[in-house]
Amino acid sequence: MALDGLCLSAISRQISENYIDARVEKVSQPAKDAIVLTLRFRGGSKKLLISAGAMGARLHFTEAQIENPQTPPMFCMLMRKHLSGGRLIGVRQLGFDRVLFLDFEVLNELADKVTVTLCVEIMGHNSNIILINSDGKIIDAIKRVNAEVSSVRLCLPGVKYELPPQQDKKNLLEIDKNELKSDLLSFGDVNLSKALLSLYSGLSPLLCREIAFYASKGSDMLCSELNKDAIDRIFFFVTQISSFLKEPQPTMLCDQSRTPKEFSFMPIRQYGHNMISREFESVDELLDSFYSEKDRLERVKQKSGDLLKTVVNISDRIARKLENQRLDLKKCEDKEKLRRYGDIIYANLSFIEKGASKAVLTDFYDENTPQVEIALDPRLTAAQNAQKYYNEYRKADTAEKMLTSLIKSGEAELLYIDSVFDSLTRAASESELSAIRAELFDAKYIRKKPDKKQIKTSIPYLKYTSSDGFTILCGRNNMQNDKLTLKESAKGDIWFHTQKIPGSHTVVLTEGKAVPDSTLEEAAIIAAFNSKARSSTKVAVDYTEIKNVKKPSGAKPGMVIYETFKTAIVTPDEELIKKLVSK
């Protein structure tokens, strides 16, 4: 989902209304295609993130803790030279183009006041951040564009700044109903959403689909199918867009696994119950949350890729071994028949001819089938054939016991690996990934020893505070789960874990006080959210006092047993979790 011109307009309006006269206190460049301006204003300061990344070009205030390189890049040094101490005096956007101009009043080398403009171009792979002097010439750009890259528009120091090539599109908010009708009908048998995207500036594909969804009362339609009712509905929707630009209702759409997928400055209805809708107080909060989560997922995905591959391979190997062992165990189901055949042969030794390959004998075990045919080895005597069946019975009996033990052990190992996989999918930092890597090394699943410098043994537990004021701790991985449950919790503390589902150990620190039901419910929701069942509903969560939780000898990290417990049925609630997180 790209930031469209209408959403950029809402951001521009917010900056104009709240941050004019703010001064540039600090300039940093955390990535090669992104800068952060710390703006100081009456009442505090805020960080304005400006990114020209191909997949995430944007501009918004952020609360995220952004790590900066030890040595600032050259573009960052140049920005500091020209913008530090500068005063924001204006924000401009041409129509609904995805180009925003931030004007700063600064002092030049002669201590004269001049205007320097920071131009933010949000255009996919061609996005850029350009610093322009008062004469309209480029001081520098975060992405320099020479003649080899583009013969149409250069972006180099000293070159006169030119706007990106303009698209021949109209402003949807400035046309009347008759013009709207004429424009759309001219497209004939073209989908309405595609026609809207081609005709009008500032609209994203998402918003075009939403307009078409509203106009057709639930689906896309062809322009040739438009009638008066549909035109009226489109025109009404346009008035709604104008209202939401003035008073945005920022909305994020997530899939069922709560992965961010789309965002808009207004509510989106086209997905129905297929998407989870989240509302925010401001467009800044929306974009900050959307891209922070996107960046986190991508960063963790890249850094955990090898671990995930290793864990999946281990899981597959264990699963294949278990399947073979279960097949072998199934073969042992007939072991009693082998013993019975030995007994029947011994009871009928005098009736078996020497050298016979089979014998039909009386089966005193089965009243319904008095006769049974038993295969024999003609090279052996009758007694030796009986002994052969006894030997096969003993082998099958031993194999059954061994296979039962191996399968039980394999299932426990598979459950452990599943819990490691769950921890990996929820890991939010490189430190957590390093801790999981160390855990796998200690368990001899990987050979490469982790770098001690990367392992931070002091990673804190996930910490929450219930609405009743009780502290709730949650382990980030299996090693932390063991430490929290077995070493650092008091006997009267209350322990939570999803029933038969991998997840984190969660503990309410009671401090000897009675715990109200509201805290118990919140702790259960926390346990469900920090588990493999995060995106599920009606999750069963067991809870009991810590004194009832034991660790079997030789059990894998994070594996415990308990017999006395109660069960709560809850649904993970991300919004509640955010409210309960301890600052």
C-alpha positions as CSV (number, residue, x, y, z in Angstrom):
1,M,0.0,0.0,0.0
2,A,1.6,3.3,-1.1
3,L,0.9,6.6,0.5
4,D,-1.5,8.4,-1.9
5,G,-1.9,12.1,-2.6
6,L,-5.1,12.4,-0.5
7,C,-3.4,10.8,2.6
8,L,-0.4,13.1,2.0
9,S,-2.8,16.0,1.9
10,A,-4.1,15.0,5.4
11,I,-0.5,14.9,6.7
12,S,0.2,18.3,5.1
13,R,-2.8,19.8,6.8
14,Q,-1.8,18.4,10.2
15,I,1.8,19.8,9.9
16,S,0.4,23.2,8.8
17,E,-2.0,23.4,11.7
18,N,0.3,22.2,14.5
19,Y,4.0,22.6,13.7
20,I,4.5,25.9,11.9
21,D,7.4,27.8,13.6
22,A,8.9,24.5,14.9
23,R,12.7,24.6,14.8
24,V,15.0,21.8,13.5
25,E,16.8,20.6,16.6
26,K,18.5,17.6,15.2
27,V,19.0,15.8,11.8
28,S,19.8,12.1,11.5
29,Q,19.9,9.6,8.8
30,P,19.2,6.1,10.1
31,A,19.1,4.5,6.6
32,K,20.5,5.3,3.2
33,D,17.1,6.5,1.9
34,A,15.6,8.0,5.1
35,I,16.2,11.0,7.3
36,V,14.7,12.1,10.7
37,L,14.2,15.7,11.6
38,T,13.7,16.4,15.3
39,L,11.4,19.4,15.5
40,R,11.3,21.5,18.7
41,F,8.1,23.5,19.3
42,R,6.3,25.0,22.2
43,G,5.3,22.2,24.4
44,G,7.9,19.6,23.4
45,S,9.5,18.0,20.3
46,K,8.7,15.3,17.7
47,K,10.6,13.3,15.2
48,L,9.6,13.7,11.6
49,L,10.5,10.6,9.6
50,I,10.9,11.1,5.9
51,S,11.6,8.0,3.8
52,A,12.3,7.6,0.1
53,G,12.4,3.8,0.2
54,A,11.0,2.1,-2.8
55,M,8.6,0.0,-0.8
56,G,7.8,2.5,2.0
57,A,8.2,6.1,0.9
58,R,6.4,8.2,3.4
59,L,6.4,11.2,5.7
60,H,5.0,11.2,9.3
61,F,5.9,11.9,12.9
62,T,7.2,8.8,14.7
63,E,7.5,7.6,18.3
64,A,9.8,4.7,17.3
65,Q,13.3,4.4,18.7
66,I,15.4,4.6,15.6
67,E,19.0,3.4,15.7
68,N,21.5,5.7,13.8
69,P,24.8,4.8,12.4
70,Q,27.9,5.8,14.3
71,T,29.2,7.8,11.4
72,P,26.6,10.0,9.8
73,P,26.4,9.8,6.0
74,M,27.5,12.8,3.8
75,F,23.8,13.7,3.0
76,C,23.1,13.9,6.7
77,M,26.0,16.2,7.3
78,L,24.9,18.5,4.5
79,M,21.3,18.5,5.9
80,R,22.6,19.4,9.3
81,K,24.6,22.3,7.8
82,H,21.7,23.8,6.0
83,L,18.7,22.9,8.3
84,S,20.0,22.9,11.9
85,G,18.2,25.7,13.8
86,G,16.0,26.4,10.9
87,R,12.3,27.4,11.4
88,L,9.5,25.6,9.6
89,I,7.5,28.4,7.9
90,G,5.4,26.6,5.3
91,V,4.1,23.3,3.9
92,R,3.0,23.1,0.3
93,Q,1.4,20.5,-1.9
94,L,0.4,21.0,-5.5
95,G,-3.1,19.7,-5.8
96,F,-3.0,16.1,-4.7
97,D,0.3,15.3,-6.3
98,R,2.5,13.1,-4.1
99,V,5.1,15.9,-3.7
100,L,5.4,17.9,-0.5
101,F,7.5,21.0,0.0
102,L,8.6,21.9,3.5
103,D,9.9,25.5,3.7
104,F,12.5,26.4,6.4
105,E,13.8,29.9,7.3
106,V,17.5,29.6,8.0
107,L,20.6,31.8,8.4
108,N,23.2,31.6,5.6
109,E,27.0,32.1,5.9
110,L,26.4,35.8,6.1
111,A,23.8,35.5,8.9
112,D,21.1,36.6,6.5
113,K,17.7,34.9,6.6
114,V,17.0,32.8,3.6
115,T,14.5,30.1,2.7
116,V,15.6,26.5,2.1
117,T,13.0,24.0,0.9
118,L,13.0,20.3,1.6
119,C,11.1,18.5,-1.2
120,V,9.7,15.1,-0.5
121,E,8.7,13.1,-3.6
122,I,6.7,10.0,-2.9
123,M,6.7,8.1,-6.2
124,G,7.6,4.4,-5.6
125,H,11.0,3.5,-7.0
126,N,11.5,7.2,-8.0
127,S,10.9,8.6,-4.5
128,N,13.4,11.1,-3.4
129,I,14.3,13.7,-0.7
130,I,15.7,16.9,-2.3
131,L,17.1,20.0,-0.6
132,I,16.6,23.2,-2.7
133,N,18.0,26.7,-2.1
134,S,16.2,30.0,-2.3
135,D,17.1,30.3,-6.0
136,G,15.3,27.0,-6.8
137,K,18.5,25.1,-7.4
138,I,19.2,21.7,-5.9
139,I,21.7,21.7,-3.0
140,D,21.7,17.9,-3.0
141,A,19.4,14.8,-3.0
142,I,19.4,11.6,-1.1
143,K,19.2,9.9,-4.5
144,R,21.2,11.6,-7.2
145,V,19.8,11.1,-10.7
146,N,22.3,11.7,-13.6
147,A,21.8,11.5,-17.4
148,E,22.6,7.8,-17.4
149,V,19.6,7.1,-15.1
150,S,17.2,9.6,-16.6
151,S,17.4,11.8,-19.7
152,V,14.2,13.5,-18.8
153,R,14.9,15.0,-15.4
154,L,18.2,15.4,-13.7
155,C,18.5,15.6,-9.9
156,L,22.1,16.8,-9.1
157,P,23.6,19.6,-7.0
158,G,23.5,22.9,-8.9
159,V,20.8,21.9,-11.3
160,K,17.5,23.9,-11.3
161,Y,14.8,21.9,-9.6
162,E,12.0,20.8,-11.9
163,L,8.7,19.1,-10.9
164,P,8.2,15.5,-11.8
165,P,6.4,15.0,-15.2
166,Q,2.8,15.9,-14.5
167,Q,0.0,13.4,-15.2
168,D,-3.0,14.7,-17.0
169,K,-5.4,14.0,-14.2
170,K,-8.3,16.0,-12.7
171,N,-9.0,16.9,-9.1
172,L,-12.0,14.7,-8.1
173,L,-13.0,17.1,-5.3
174,E,-13.3,20.0,-7.7
175,I,-15.6,18.6,-10.4
176,D,-19.4,18.8,-10.6
177,K,-21.8,15.8,-11.0
178,N,-22.3,16.3,-14.7
179,E,-18.6,16.4,-15.4
180,L,-18.1,13.3,-13.2
181,K,-20.8,11.4,-15.2
182,S,-19.3,12.5,-18.6
183,D,-15.8,11.5,-17.6
184,L,-16.7,8.0,-16.4
185,L,-19.2,7.1,-19.2
186,S,-16.5,7.9,-21.7
187,F,-14.6,4.8,-20.5
188,G,-17.3,2.4,-21.6
189,D,-16.7,-1.2,-20.7
190,V,-13.8,-0.5,-18.3
191,N,-14.0,-1.3,-14.6
192,L,-15.1,1.7,-12.6
193,S,-12.2,1.4,-10.2
194,K,-9.7,1.5,-13.0
195,A,-11.4,4.4,-14.7
196,L,-11.3,6.4,-11.4
197,L,-7.6,5.6,-11.0
198,S,-6.8,6.8,-14.6
199,L,-8.9,10.0,-14.4
200,Y,-8.3,11.6,-11.0
201,S,-5.2,12.6,-9.0
202,G,-4.5,11.6,-5.5
203,L,-6.4,8.4,-5.4
204,S,-4.9,5.1,-4.5
205,P,-6.1,1.8,-6.0
206,L,-7.6,1.0,-2.5
207,L,-9.7,4.2,-2.5
208,C,-10.8,3.6,-6.1
209,R,-12.0,0.2,-5.2
210,E,-13.8,1.6,-2.2
211,I,-15.6,4.2,-4.3
212,A,-16.6,1.5,-6.8
213,F,-17.7,-0.8,-4.0
214,Y,-19.9,2.0,-2.6
215,A,-21.4,3.0,-5.9
216,S,-22.3,-0.6,-6.9
217,K,-23.5,-1.5,-3.4
218,G,-21.0,-4.3,-2.9
219,S,-19.0,-5.0,-6.0
220,D,-17.0,-3.4,-8.8
221,M,-18.9,-2.4,-12.0
222,L,-18.3,-1.3,-15.6
223,C,-18.5,2.4,-16.4
224,S,-21.1,1.6,-19.1
225,E,-23.3,0.2,-16.3
226,L,-23.4,3.5,-14.4
227,N,-26.9,4.8,-13.7
228,K,-28.2,7.9,-11.9
229,D,-28.2,6.2,-8.6
230,A,-24.6,5.1,-9.0
231,I,-23.4,8.6,-10.0
232,D,-25.2,10.1,-7.0
233,R,-23.5,7.6,-4.7
234,I,-20.1,8.4,-6.2
235,F,-20.7,12.1,-5.8
236,F,-21.8,11.6,-2.2
237,F,-18.7,9.5,-1.5
238,V,-16.6,12.4,-2.9
239,T,-18.1,14.7,-0.3
240,Q,-17.3,12.2,2.4
241,I,-13.7,12.2,1.2
242,S,-13.6,16.0,1.7
243,S,-14.9,15.6,5.2
244,F,-12.4,13.0,6.2
245,L,-9.5,15.1,4.8
246,K,-10.5,17.8,7.3
247,E,-11.2,15.3,10.1
248,P,-9.4,12.1,9.3
249,Q,-10.5,8.7,10.7
250,P,-7.2,6.9,10.2
251,T,-7.8,3.1,9.6
252,M,-5.5,0.2,9.2
253,L,-6.6,-3.1,7.7
254,C,-4.9,-6.3,8.9
255,D,-5.4,-9.9,7.7
256,Q,-6.5,-12.6,10.2
257,S,-3.0,-13.1,11.4
258,R,-3.0,-9.4,12.2
259,T,-0.3,-8.6,9.6
260,P,-0.8,-5.0,8.3
261,K,-2.1,-5.0,4.7
262,E,-3.7,-1.6,3.9
263,F,-4.3,1.8,5.4
264,S,-6.3,4.9,4.7
265,F,-7.3,8.3,6.2
266,M,-10.9,7.1,6.2
267,P,-12.9,3.9,7.0
268,I,-12.7,1.1,4.4
269,R,-15.6,-1.3,4.1
270,Q,-14.9,-3.3,0.9
271,Y,-13.3,-6.3,2.7
272,G,-16.1,-7.0,5.1
273,H,-15.1,-9.5,7.8
274,N,-12.1,-10.7,5.7
275,M,-9.9,-8.0,7.2
276,I,-9.5,-6.7,10.8
277,S,-10.0,-2.9,11.0
278,R,-8.1,-0.8,13.5
279,E,-8.7,2.9,14.0
280,F,-6.1,5.5,15.2
281,E,-6.2,8.9,16.7
282,S,-4.1,10.5,13.9
283,V,-2.6,9.7,10.5
284,D,0.9,9.9,12.1
285,E,0.0,7.1,14.6
286,L,-1.5,5.1,11.7
287,L,1.6,5.3,9.5
288,D,4.0,4.9,12.4
289,S,2.2,1.7,13.5
290,F,1.7,0.4,9.9
291,Y,5.3,0.8,8.8
292,S,6.9,0.0,12.1
293,E,5.1,-3.4,12.1
294,K,5.9,-3.9,8.4
295,D,9.6,-3.1,9.0
296,R,9.8,-5.2,12.1
297,L,8.2,-8.2,10.3
298,E,10.6,-7.8,7.4
299,R,13.7,-7.3,9.5
300,V,12.9,-10.3,11.7
301,K,12.0,-12.3,8.7
302,Q,15.4,-11.6,7.1
303,K,17.4,-12.3,10.2
304,S,15.4,-15.3,11.3
305,G,15.3,-16.9,7.9
306,D,18.1,-19.4,8.5
307,L,16.7,-20.3,11.9
308,L,13.2,-20.8,10.6
309,K,14.6,-23.0,7.9
310,T,16.6,-25.0,10.4
311,V,13.6,-25.4,12.7
312,V,11.3,-26.5,9.9
313,N,13.9,-29.0,8.7
314,I,14.2,-30.4,12.2
315,S,10.4,-30.6,12.6
316,D,10.1,-32.4,9.2
317,R,12.8,-34.9,10.1
318,I,11.2,-35.7,13.5
319,A,7.8,-36.0,11.9
320,R,9.1,-38.4,9.2
321,K,10.8,-40.5,11.9
322,L,7.6,-40.6,14.0
323,E,5.6,-41.7,11.0
324,N,7.9,-44.6,10.3
325,Q,7.9,-45.6,14.0
326,R,4.1,-45.5,14.1
327,L,4.0,-47.8,11.0
328,D,6.4,-50.2,12.7
329,L,4.4,-50.1,15.9
330,K,1.2,-50.9,13.9
331,K,3.0,-54.1,12.7
332,C,3.5,-55.1,16.3
333,E,-0.3,-55.2,16.9
334,D,-0.4,-58.9,15.8
335,K,2.2,-60.0,18.3
336,E,-0.4,-61.9,20.4
337,K,-1.2,-64.0,17.3
338,L,2.4,-65.1,17.2
339,R,2.3,-66.3,20.8
340,R,-1.0,-68.1,20.2
341,Y,0.4,-69.9,17.1
342,G,3.3,-71.1,19.2
343,D,0.9,-72.4,21.9
344,I,-1.4,-74.1,19.3
345,I,1.6,-75.8,17.6
346,Y,2.9,-77.2,21.0
347,A,-0.6,-78.5,21.8
348,N,-0.8,-80.3,18.5
349,L,2.8,-81.6,18.0
350,S,1.6,-85.2,17.3
351,F,-0.7,-84.0,14.5
352,I,1.9,-82.2,12.5
353,E,3.6,-84.1,9.7
354,K,7.4,-83.8,9.3
355,G,8.4,-81.4,6.5
356,A,4.9,-79.8,6.2
357,S,4.7,-76.2,5.0
358,K,1.4,-75.6,6.8
359,A,-1.0,-77.3,9.2
360,V,-4.7,-76.9,10.0
361,L,-4.9,-77.2,13.8
362,T,-7.5,-76.9,16.6
363,D,-7.6,-73.3,17.9
364,F,-8.5,-73.6,21.6
365,Y,-8.4,-69.8,21.9
366,D,-11.3,-69.1,19.6
367,E,-14.6,-71.0,20.2
368,N,-16.1,-69.5,17.0
369,T,-13.3,-70.7,14.8
370,P,-12.2,-74.1,16.0
371,Q,-9.7,-74.6,13.2
372,V,-6.8,-72.4,12.1
373,E,-4.3,-72.7,9.3
374,I,-0.7,-72.0,10.4
375,A,2.3,-71.5,8.1
376,L,5.3,-73.7,8.9
377,D,8.9,-73.9,7.9
378,P,9.3,-77.3,6.4
379,R,13.0,-77.4,7.3
380,L,12.2,-77.3,11.0
381,T,10.5,-79.7,13.4
382,A,7.1,-78.9,14.8
383,A,8.7,-77.9,18.2
384,Q,11.2,-75.7,16.4
385,N,8.4,-74.0,14.4
386,A,6.6,-73.3,17.8
387,Q,9.8,-71.8,19.1
388,K,10.2,-69.7,16.0
389,Y,6.8,-68.1,16.7
390,Y,7.7,-67.5,20.3
391,N,10.9,-65.8,19.2
392,E,9.0,-63.5,16.8
393,Y,6.5,-62.7,19.6
394,R,9.3,-61.7,22.0
395,K,10.9,-59.5,19.3
396,A,7.6,-57.8,18.5
397,D,6.9,-57.3,22.2
398,T,10.3,-55.7,22.8
399,A,9.9,-53.6,19.6
400,E,6.5,-52.4,20.8
401,K,7.9,-51.2,24.1
402,M,10.9,-49.5,22.5
403,L,8.8,-47.9,19.8
404,T,6.2,-46.7,22.3
405,S,9.0,-45.0,24.3
406,L,10.6,-43.6,21.2
407,I,7.3,-42.2,19.9
408,K,6.5,-40.6,23.2
409,S,10.0,-39.0,23.2
410,G,9.6,-37.9,19.6
411,E,6.3,-36.4,20.2
412,A,7.7,-34.4,23.1
413,E,10.6,-33.3,20.9
414,L,8.2,-32.2,18.1
415,L,6.2,-30.2,20.7
416,Y,9.4,-28.6,21.8
417,I,10.5,-27.7,18.3
418,D,7.0,-26.3,17.7
419,S,7.4,-24.1,20.7
420,V,10.8,-22.8,19.4
421,F,9.1,-22.1,16.0
422,D,6.4,-20.2,17.9
423,S,9.0,-18.1,19.8
424,L,10.7,-17.4,16.4
425,T,7.6,-16.1,14.8
426,R,7.0,-13.7,17.7
427,A,10.6,-12.6,18.1
428,A,10.7,-8.8,17.8
429,S,14.5,-8.1,18.1
430,E,17.9,-9.5,17.1
431,S,18.6,-10.1,20.8
432,E,15.6,-12.5,21.0
433,L,16.8,-14.3,17.8
434,S,20.3,-14.7,19.3
435,A,18.8,-16.1,22.5
436,I,16.8,-18.7,20.5
437,R,19.9,-19.5,18.4
438,A,21.9,-20.1,21.6
439,E,19.1,-22.4,22.9
440,L,19.2,-24.5,19.7
441,F,23.0,-24.7,20.0
442,D,22.8,-25.9,23.6
443,A,20.2,-28.5,22.6
444,K,22.7,-29.6,19.8
445,Y,20.3,-28.9,17.0
446,I,22.8,-26.5,15.3
447,R,26.6,-26.8,15.2
448,K,27.6,-23.2,14.7
449,K,28.2,-21.6,18.1
450,P,26.5,-18.2,18.4
451,D,28.6,-15.1,18.8
452,K,28.7,-14.2,22.5
453,K,28.6,-10.5,21.7
454,Q,25.2,-11.0,20.0
455,I,23.7,-12.8,23.0
456,K,22.2,-10.5,25.6
457,T,21.4,-12.7,28.6
458,S,19.6,-9.8,30.3
459,I,16.7,-9.6,27.8
460,P,13.8,-8.5,30.0
461,Y,10.5,-10.5,30.3
462,L,7.5,-9.1,28.5
463,K,6.0,-7.0,31.3
464,Y,2.3,-6.0,31.7
465,T,0.3,-4.3,34.4
466,S,-3.3,-5.4,34.9
467,S,-6.2,-3.0,35.3
468,D,-6.1,-3.9,39.0
469,G,-2.4,-3.0,39.3
470,F,-0.9,-6.5,39.4
471,T,2.4,-7.2,37.5
472,I,2.2,-9.9,34.8
473,L,5.4,-11.3,33.3
474,C,5.7,-13.4,30.2
475,G,8.7,-15.3,28.8
476,R,10.1,-14.5,25.4
477,N,11.6,-18.0,24.7
478,N,11.8,-21.4,26.4
479,M,14.9,-20.6,28.4
480,Q,13.1,-17.6,29.9
481,N,10.0,-19.7,30.4
482,D,12.0,-22.1,32.6
483,K,13.7,-19.2,34.5
484,L,10.4,-17.4,35.1
485,T,8.4,-20.4,36.2
486,L,10.9,-22.5,38.1
487,K,13.3,-19.9,39.6
488,E,11.9,-16.4,39.8
489,S,8.2,-16.9,40.8
490,A,6.9,-17.3,44.3
491,K,4.7,-20.4,45.2
492,G,1.6,-18.3,45.5
493,D,2.0,-16.6,42.1
494,I,-0.4,-17.7,39.4
495,W,0.8,-19.4,36.2
496,F,-0.9,-19.4,32.8
497,H,-0.4,-21.3,29.6
498,T,-2.4,-22.1,26.5
499,Q,-3.9,-25.6,26.7
500,K,-2.0,-28.0,24.4
501,I,-0.7,-25.1,22.3
502,P,2.8,-23.8,22.2
503,G,3.2,-20.4,23.9
504,S,4.9,-18.4,26.5
505,H,4.7,-19.0,30.3
506,T,2.8,-16.2,31.9
507,V,2.8,-15.4,35.6
508,V,0.8,-13.0,37.7
509,L,2.9,-11.8,40.7
510,T,0.4,-11.9,43.5
511,E,2.7,-10.6,46.4
512,G,0.5,-12.6,48.7
513,K,-2.7,-10.7,47.7
514,A,-6.0,-12.2,46.4
515,V,-6.2,-11.8,42.6
516,P,-9.5,-10.5,41.2
517,D,-11.2,-12.2,38.2
518,S,-10.5,-9.2,36.0
519,T,-6.7,-9.7,36.4
520,L,-7.0,-13.5,35.8
521,E,-8.9,-12.8,32.6
522,E,-6.3,-10.2,31.4
523,A,-3.5,-12.6,32.2
524,A,-5.2,-15.4,30.2
525,I,-5.6,-13.0,27.3
526,I,-1.9,-12.1,27.5
527,A,-1.0,-15.9,27.5
528,A,-3.2,-16.5,24.5
529,F,-1.8,-13.5,22.6
530,N,1.8,-14.6,23.3
531,S,1.2,-18.1,21.8
532,K,0.6,-19.9,18.5
533,A,-3.1,-19.2,19.0
534,R,-2.6,-15.4,18.7
535,S,-4.9,-15.1,15.7
536,S,-7.6,-17.5,17.0
537,T,-10.7,-17.0,19.0
538,K,-12.0,-18.9,22.1
539,V,-8.6,-20.0,23.2
540,A,-8.4,-22.4,26.2
541,V,-5.8,-21.2,28.7
542,D,-5.0,-23.3,31.8
543,Y,-4.0,-21.5,35.0
544,T,-2.8,-22.7,38.4
545,E,-0.5,-21.7,41.3
546,I,3.2,-22.0,40.6
547,K,3.6,-24.6,43.3
548,N,1.5,-27.0,41.1
549,V,3.8,-26.7,38.1
550,K,6.7,-29.2,37.9
551,K,9.5,-30.0,35.4
552,P,10.0,-33.7,34.7
553,S,13.6,-34.9,34.8
554,G,15.3,-34.6,31.4
555,A,12.5,-32.5,29.9
556,K,13.3,-30.0,27.2
557,P,13.4,-26.3,28.0
558,G,10.0,-24.8,28.6
559,M,8.4,-28.2,29.1
560,V,6.5,-28.6,32.4
561,I,3.6,-30.7,33.8
562,Y,0.7,-29.8,36.1
563,E,-2.4,-31.6,37.2
564,T,-4.4,-29.2,39.4
565,F,-5.6,-26.4,37.3
566,K,-8.6,-24.3,36.0
567,T,-9.3,-23.3,32.4
568,A,-10.4,-20.0,31.0
569,I,-11.7,-19.5,27.4
570,V,-10.5,-16.1,26.0
571,T,-9.9,-14.3,22.7
572,P,-6.6,-12.5,22.1
573,D,-7.1,-8.8,22.1
574,E,-4.2,-6.7,20.7
575,E,-5.7,-3.4,21.7
576,L,-6.0,-4.6,25.3
577,I,-2.5,-5.9,25.2
578,K,-1.1,-2.5,24.2
579,K,-3.0,-0.9,27.0
580,L,-1.6,-3.3,29.6
581,V,2.1,-3.1,28.4
582,S,4.2,-1.6,31.2
583,K,6.0,1.6,30.1
